[in-house]
Each structure stands twice: as structure tokens, then as C-alpha cells.
Amino acid sequence: MADKLDPIPVGPRAITAYLTIKGAAQGIEFYKKAFGAKELMRWTGPDGRVGHAEVEISGTPVFLSDEHPEMGVVSPQTLGGTCVGLHLLVEDADATFKRAIAAGGRAIKPMEDEPWGQKSGTLQDPFGHRWFVTQRTAELSVDEMNKIGKAAGYKTLS
């Protein structure tokens, strides 16, 4: 019998996402409901805006703050969209995706099994951030990934 697939493998964590949210306090509550986030800390300024907060999602820290346009810190809502997505590995992608939609997220791509050993779906949170909710379903070798990529029209992976 094969070893159980580690749903969230240990790996590098040199980069930490820092989200700017119009309504950071509501963002923290959404992430708690949608992704099981744990709030680690929050600094609220005298004007009531969150200057800095930290949550942990699936063992990974995520930083966030309210908008501070006077410092050039604005959210996807102010910008009219985002070009960045957050890839969230979870143990149960279906349940997490459903919970995030129920909490106020909007499905962009429904949850589906992917040929590269993952189940994934894409959603947008109420604050304009895009999340790729993913569950590992298989451990594929580079050769297996190359076959899948070539069949889809990509060049060989390196």
C-alpha cells in the first residue's frame, strides 16, 4: 500500500503574502470563516484602520492591512482588479471551496480534478483577491508532468 499523500507538504516559506483590504477587519473575519484562519495579531490605528494584522492559514502566515492611499497602499477594489492569485493547499478542497463561497466568495472556476495531480477551483474573495483552492491528489514525477504538459501544448518542463 502506498504512503498517504501529504496534503500540505513542508516547503520554502521565504515569501509571505501581504494583502491590502478595503475593510481589513471584515477581511479577517471572512478568512476565519472561509479558510479557518487563526488571527495572530492586529494593530489598529487611532483612525480605526488596521495598520497591520497577521493571520495563519493552513500553517502559513498571511499579513494584511486596510488601505492607506496616502502611502500608496490600495486594494484590488480600488485598482479595479488584481493580477496576483493566492495558491492555497488544503486537505479538503471541496469543503474549503464551499465554505468560502458560503462566507461571501464568488466562484470563478468550479472545483475540478486536474490532470497534474490536483483538485482545484478558483474564487474571488469579497475584497477582490483571487484564491486558487487546491488539494493534492497525486505525486507526479517530472516525466509524468512533462507528458501532461506536452499533451496540453506546452514545452518540456525544466
C-alpha positions as CSV (number, residue, x, y, z in Angstrom):
1,M,0.0,0.0,0.0
2,A,1.3,3.4,-0.9
3,D,2.2,6.0,1.7
4,K,-0.5,8.6,2.4
5,L,0.0,11.7,0.3
6,D,0.9,14.7,2.4
7,P,-1.8,17.2,1.6
8,I,0.3,20.2,2.6
9,P,4.0,19.4,2.1
10,V,6.6,21.3,4.1
11,G,8.5,23.7,1.8
12,P,10.0,27.1,1.5
13,R,8.2,30.0,3.1
14,A,10.5,32.8,2.2
15,I,7.7,35.0,0.8
16,T,4.7,36.0,2.8
17,A,1.5,37.3,1.1
18,Y,0.6,40.8,2.3
19,L,-3.0,41.7,1.3
20,T,-4.4,45.2,1.3
21,I,-8.1,45.1,2.0
22,K,-10.8,47.8,2.0
23,G,-12.3,46.8,5.3
24,A,-9.4,44.6,6.8
25,A,-11.4,43.8,9.9
26,Q,-14.1,42.2,7.8
27,G,-11.4,40.5,5.8
28,I,-10.0,38.8,8.9
29,E,-13.5,37.5,9.7
30,F,-14.0,36.3,6.1
31,Y,-10.7,34.4,6.2
32,K,-11.6,32.8,9.5
33,K,-14.9,31.6,8.2
34,A,-13.7,30.7,4.7
35,F,-10.3,29.2,5.3
36,G,-10.1,28.5,9.0
37,A,-7.6,31.4,9.6
38,K,-6.3,32.0,13.0
39,E,-5.8,35.6,13.9
40,L,-2.3,36.1,15.4
41,M,-2.2,39.8,15.9
42,R,-3.8,43.1,14.9
43,W,-2.6,46.7,15.2
44,T,-5.5,49.2,14.8
45,G,-4.5,52.9,14.4
46,P,-6.2,55.8,16.0
47,D,-8.3,56.3,12.9
48,G,-9.7,52.8,13.2
49,R,-7.9,51.4,10.2
50,V,-5.9,48.2,10.6
51,G,-2.3,49.2,10.1
52,H,-1.0,45.6,10.2
53,A,-2.5,42.2,11.1
54,E,-1.3,38.7,10.8
55,V,-3.4,35.5,10.3
56,E,-2.3,32.0,9.8
57,I,-4.0,29.8,7.1
58,S,-3.0,26.1,6.9
59,G,0.1,26.8,8.9
60,T,1.2,29.7,6.6
61,P,1.3,33.4,7.7
62,V,-0.6,36.0,5.7
63,F,-0.2,39.7,6.5
64,L,-2.9,42.2,5.8
65,S,-3.9,45.8,6.3
66,D,-6.5,48.4,5.4
67,E,-6.0,50.7,2.5
68,H,-3.6,53.6,3.2
69,P,-3.8,55.6,0.0
70,E,-1.7,58.4,1.5
71,M,1.1,55.8,1.5
72,G,0.2,54.3,-1.9
73,V,-1.3,51.2,-0.3
74,V,-4.5,50.4,-2.1
75,S,-6.7,47.3,-2.6
76,P,-7.8,45.4,-5.7
77,Q,-11.2,47.1,-5.3
78,T,-9.6,50.5,-5.7
79,L,-7.4,49.3,-8.5
80,G,-10.3,47.6,-10.3
81,G,-8.9,44.1,-10.1
82,T,-5.8,42.1,-9.3
83,C,-3.1,40.3,-11.3
84,V,-2.0,38.2,-8.3
85,G,-3.5,35.0,-7.1
86,L,-3.0,33.1,-3.8
87,H,-2.5,29.3,-4.1
88,L,-4.0,27.7,-1.1
89,L,-3.2,24.0,-0.4
90,V,-5.8,22.3,1.8
91,E,-6.7,18.8,2.9
92,D,-10.3,19.0,1.6
93,A,-10.6,21.4,-1.4
94,D,-14.3,20.7,-1.9
95,A,-15.3,21.6,1.7
96,T,-13.0,24.7,1.8
97,F,-14.3,26.0,-1.6
98,K,-17.9,25.6,-0.4
99,R,-17.2,27.2,2.9
100,A,-15.5,30.2,1.1
101,I,-18.5,30.6,-1.2
102,A,-20.9,30.4,1.7
103,A,-18.9,33.1,3.5
104,G,-19.2,35.5,0.6
105,G,-16.6,34.5,-2.0
106,R,-17.5,34.3,-5.7
107,A,-16.7,31.2,-7.8
108,I,-14.6,32.0,-10.8
109,K,-13.7,28.4,-11.9
110,P,-15.5,25.5,-10.3
111,M,-13.7,22.8,-8.4
112,E,-12.5,20.0,-10.7
113,D,-9.9,17.3,-10.9
114,E,-6.8,18.4,-12.8
115,P,-4.6,16.0,-14.7
116,W,-1.5,17.2,-12.9
117,G,-2.4,15.5,-9.6
118,Q,-4.5,18.2,-8.1
119,K,-8.2,19.1,-7.5
120,S,-8.7,22.8,-7.7
121,G,-11.1,25.7,-8.1
122,T,-10.7,29.5,-8.2
123,L,-12.7,32.0,-6.3
124,Q,-12.6,35.7,-5.6
125,D,-13.0,36.9,-2.0
126,P,-15.3,39.8,-1.3
127,F,-12.3,42.1,-1.3
128,G,-11.0,41.4,-4.8
129,H,-8.3,38.8,-4.0
130,R,-8.2,35.7,-6.2
131,W,-7.7,32.3,-4.4
132,F,-6.7,29.0,-6.1
133,V,-8.1,26.4,-3.6
134,T,-6.1,23.2,-4.2
135,Q,-5.9,19.7,-2.9
136,R,-3.0,17.4,-3.9
137,T,-4.4,14.1,-5.3
138,A,-1.2,12.5,-6.6
139,E,2.6,12.9,-6.5
140,L,3.8,13.1,-10.1
141,S,7.3,12.8,-11.4
142,V,8.8,15.4,-13.7
143,D,8.5,12.9,-16.6
144,E,4.8,12.5,-15.9
145,M,4.3,16.2,-15.6
146,N,6.1,16.7,-19.0
147,K,3.8,14.2,-20.7
148,I,0.8,16.1,-19.3
149,G,2.3,19.4,-20.3
150,K,3.2,18.2,-23.9
151,A,-0.3,16.9,-24.4
152,A,-1.6,20.3,-23.5
153,G,0.8,22.0,-25.9
154,Y,3.5,23.2,-23.5
155,K,7.2,22.8,-24.0
156,T,9.1,20.4,-21.8
157,L,9.4,21.4,-18.1
158,S,12.8,22.0,-16.7
